[in-house]
Amino acid sequence: MAVKKIGGQSLVFESRPCVASWAAVVGPMEGEGPLKSEYDMIMKDSLFDQDSWEKAEQKMMQYSIELALKKADRLPWEMDYLLGGDLLNQIITANFTARVFGAPFLGLYGACSTLAEGMILAGILIDGGYGDSVGAASCSHHDTAERQLRFPTEMGVQRSQTAQWTVTGSGAYLIRSGETGVRMTHATVGKVVDYGVKNASDMGSAMAPAALDTIRAHLEDTGRNAADYDYIITGDLGRRGFDSLKTLMAEEDLPANNLTDCGLHVYGGNQDTHSGASGCGCSAIVMGPRFFKEMRRWPRKKLLFAGTGALLSPLTSFQGESIPGIAHAIAFEWTEGENSK
Amino acid sequence: MAVKKIGGQSLVFESRPCVASWAAVVGPMEGEGPLKSEYDMIMKDSLFDQDSWEKAEQKMMQYSIELALKKADRLPWEMDYLLGGDLLNQIITANFTARVFGAPFLGLYGACSTLAEGMILAGILIDGGYGDSVGAASCSHHDTAERQLRFPTEMGVQRSQTAQWTVTGSGAYLIRSGETGVRMTHATVGKVVDYGVKNASDMGSAMAPAALDTIRAHLEDTGRNAADYDYIITGDLGRRGFDSLKTLMAEEDLPANNLTDCGLHVYGGNQDTHSGASGCGCSAIVMGPRFFKEMRRWPRKKLLFAGTGALLSPLTSFQGESIPGIAHAIAFEWTEGENSK
């Protein structure tokens, strides 16, 4: 049997599951950002014709999955599994969206690393032969997250300069077996890493050590160098966390010149979002529209995507706990033709 | 290649991953129930020498995993992956427990179906060749769940007769490849099912349709009959939900004489828990101590375990939503000797 696990944390996807399609539905503010022409749908307001922000968030996730399926010319009942999660308590957005689709459903929670977690499990399901077509989606909504995790939205609390802006957006990805395109070659499942950061307004710095840990493990396990990738893309460290990661990488003599972060690609400099974007929707609305699209235009690029998550809750902060982080990584490569199975 | 997916929702585990060991740590009330002699550790009070119930819950999960590893003569760093979840917002119990172990970690949320979801994914990781040794754990704590999901614990709200008692307990299972013992042969991944029940004090009835849906799909996909199993065991329907499921099964001409529910096995009749036990810890402290243990004593039995989850949140109830349910099923069989791979 082929080797499928290498090193301490990494998997090899021999069959190279393919990202067959993706779609992103975003809020009005994201729709004014630098990727505005790449999104499939921009909400005209944060309610999206619903009577609560939570219901708007569900509709956003539902639409993103429907659009991704449509682009791959697939019907909803042709998904073997749907994997998803979000930031809301009891992941209600994903659960209620799954109710609409009626596909076999696995609910995930990895905070903002949920998309990466879902993509890895989608890759395992396909590469392992347990399915042909798996949807992976994650989303966040600024207003639902803000009132659940921070302050009542109407209170208008002043945000610190290290704080990031939770993205209103949902991204869905349809992973399928063997096609030409953006294909998954390896994955690295992250460990929970905690350097003792306690500032809930600086989650980027809390997550940076987890990103380092997973990127380092990935390179060690696969025997690759950071320079083998055209881009190494973290999920949502934001400006502050991204600087922390560059510092940490320099300390370990890892080159960081190809490093970037999804949280730096959502908003323009004039949009007053302080440290950049974050949230389960952040990498979900950036990976496809920004990076996979570039792979299609200039084939043969290699990417490493390390989705990052801060595993705190308001309650753990109140009880004096520090903020543990996690990062899950996936290596993507442009590959022509059928899989090697 | 061998067929690994059958029918619409089911998987075949050709290599039959084995439940190598399990352990259960429970609260004082569970420690007075009918399974008291089967638990590995009974807390003397609900705080477990910690300064908050939440920290007690983490300690409980940590101890259950450590004990399961010890029983299989394994060290913590010999787990290829740890999969887990719980009822608390942002699954902080599982996240903070994973911080202790430092194993590659995948956080899950399937409400009280989380153990079944974790076991299915553990089976896929092992059967697919991505690892040899996977921990799956889930837990709940009566006092943390009560104050988060219902009312302040000190308020002493009178409970309705249909309400279930959230278990204080954690169960951990170590899944490994090819050994004699309790082995996983099939799994059925559930769909989100909603019959419109809105009473958050009767979650058993809200989950019963999902249990029916998954059990029926399992039997159709595998071509088996309900009578092929010595037991069909639901996760935490409780007395009321269990009666609903029996009624629903009778309507479909499915025999229910081998049907039982983990929620009926935790507390004695004199313990005043109304409709029985529930919570992520419910099936986790019953499946091993009650059912897998019986398989060891009288080998060759076949079990179907359908872990059930109610996918609501207090917020969805406040916003007038009904309660969607989900159930994930796993078929276990006593099997001697090496796997067939």
Interface residues (C-beta under 8 A of the other chain):
Chain A: M1 A2 K4 K5 G8 Q9 L11 S52 E54 K55 D80 Y81 G85 L88 N89 Q90 I91 I92 N95 F96 A98 R99 G102 A103 P104 F105 L106 G107 L108 Y109 G110 A111 E117 L121 I124 L125 D127 G128 G129 Y130 G131 Q148 V189 G190 K191 V192 V193 D194 L311 L312 S313 P314 L315 T316 Q319 E321 P324 I326 K341
Chain B: M1 A2 K4 K5 G8 Q9 L11 S52 E54 K55 D80 Y81 G85 L88 N89 Q90 I91 I92 N95 F96 A98 R99 G102 A103 P104 F105 L106 G107 L108 Y109 G110 A111 E117 L121 I124 L125 D127 G128 G129 Y130 G131 Q148 V189 G190 K191 V192 V193 D194 L311 L312 S313 P314 L315 T316 Q319 E321 P324 I326 K341
